[in-house]
């Protein structure tokens, strides 16, 4: 009898120590016992990746204590070990519970990427070994965040890449759905740590979720949502452990068209904001590409061009700003955040744009798109602005339960 395939992904906080990893093993076994074939994608334990990157930074210092950038190929070799530790330990824990399991690296799983190091993109999935092990009745554990380039080099997928691994595998395996487990119970209308009245979303369409992810929401990876959209994979965002405690909440991301006009609020920080002469836009894009900065927005007004780029962490904000300054861009700010209102017609409805502007006050820059309007504001004012916008667009909406079909969150996975 052919059993449905369920792909589960567990983030670093879910496998941060042995006790948590054992709990994940119990949950995986429960899923298998319920009559499913199970493929599990794991991130590195806790802050392992950050610790490895810190070691790389120390190793990159020269004998005269000058700092140098660690080669990205070697960084991929280094940080990919974090997920390998998680996958092996989880396989051991599952086998200790009487179930057969096997662990695979990204390359062993058939994750084929392009030739970029440290932010590779998946171009193909060949899950032949996984298919074989599923046919043998085994639970398969896969190291997330990594793959192998067509040149047979180990590559990593960038922050949040384990989500992409899971969704890409779900698509290739014809899985029933892809469950993304973290320390939050799905998607909210704003970061509940910042906005007390943020509401849980029951369902969300791919386009809005991807827009939110690209605007700075971290509950799901934007590339993972794009994979899901292209392959019609339903994503269930859940909190680790809820299944063992009666089910808990979840947010389903699918192709369903909610038709809802409710909006949600996302804050992106840290960001770097650049203002330059319009004739320097080509050079600006070249520098950003060299620094591997994903472009948030770009606008041209007269002889000036303004752009903002989301950053991975606060720690690299000053370094990126300094690199842009060395490249000749003297109007670079790292003390800014971007607050966005996201949802259907958010950036095309003049009434919504006017209401948001009246709430925000005087932002440095405004960017409008069909599903988003974004405001560059001082970083220390971003949380207050997010709360004000949430009151204006979400809490003031009658029958706010309708919002459950058209918004997302900024909770960190």
C-alpha positions, 0 to 999 in steps of 0.5 A: 500500500502506498502511504502519503508522504509528509515532509517536515522541516524543523528549525534550529530552535526546535533542535537546539539541544538533545532534549528538544531533539528527542522531542522532535524524534517523538513527533516524527515517529508519531507522524510515521505511526499515523500511516505516513512516509516521512521525510524530515529536513533539519537546520543546525542546532541553535546558534551553531551557524553563527558560532561557525561563522564567528570561528571563520572570522577569527581564522581569517585574521592575518598575522598582523591582525588585519581582518580578511574575508573568508573564502566563500567556498570554505565557508560553505564547507564549514557551515554545512557541517552544522546541519550534518550534526543535526541530521545524524543525531536525529536519525540516531534518536529515531532509531533508538525509538525502534524505527528505521531511519537514515540521514542524508546530506543535501548532495546525497539527497539530490539537491542540485544548485547553481554555482554560487557559494553562500547564497546558491539557488536550487535548480533541480532535485533528484531524490532517487536515494530518498525514494529508495529509502522510503520504499524500504520503509525508512524515515529519511532525515535530510540536512537542510540549507545545503546542496551540491552545484553542477560542478560537484561543489558543496553549496549553501542556500543562504539564511532560511535555506532549510525551508527551501530544501523542504519545499523543493523536496516536497515538490519532487517527492509529490508530498501531500504537504510540507510542514514547517516547524519553528518556535511560532505557531504560524503567521500573524498580522504583525510581529506579536512581540511588537504588536500586542493585538496581532492576530493569527492567520488561518490561511494565506495565498502564495503571492501575499506570503512571498511579498511579506517574506521579501519585505522582511517577514522571517516566518517563511523563506521567500525562495521556499514560498516561490518553490511552493507556488510554482509546484502547488505545494501546500505549506503548513507553518506550525509550532514544534510540539503543538501536535503532541499537545492537542494540535495547536494552531497552524497557518496554511499557505496555498494557491487559494485566492482569499479575496480578502482585502485585509492588510498586515504590517511587516518591519524589515531591519536591519537595512542599509539605505543608499542615496546616490546620483542617478548616473551611479545606479549601475555602479551601485547595483554592481557593488550590491551584487558583489556584497550579495545584498538582495534589493528591497526597492529602488526609486529614481527621482530626477537626478537622484536614485534611492535604494534599500537592502535588507541585511542578515543581521545587525552585526553586518550593517556597519560593515556593509555601510563601510563597504559602500562608503569605500566604493564612493557612496557617501550617503549611506544610512544603517540607522533606518528600518522599512515598515510595510503594509502588505495585502491586496491593493495595498499599494494601488488604492489611493485611500490606503496609501493616504491613510498610511502616509497620514499615520507614518508622518514624514518617511524618508522614502515611500515605495508602492507596489500592488501588494505592498507599500513601504516606508523608510523610517528611523529604526528607533521609531519603527515599532511605534509606527508598526503599532500605529499602522496595525491599529489603523488597518487591522484592528479598526477593520470590522469583522477582523476574522476576515483578515485570516485569509490575507496577511502574514507576520514578522515573527522570527522562525 
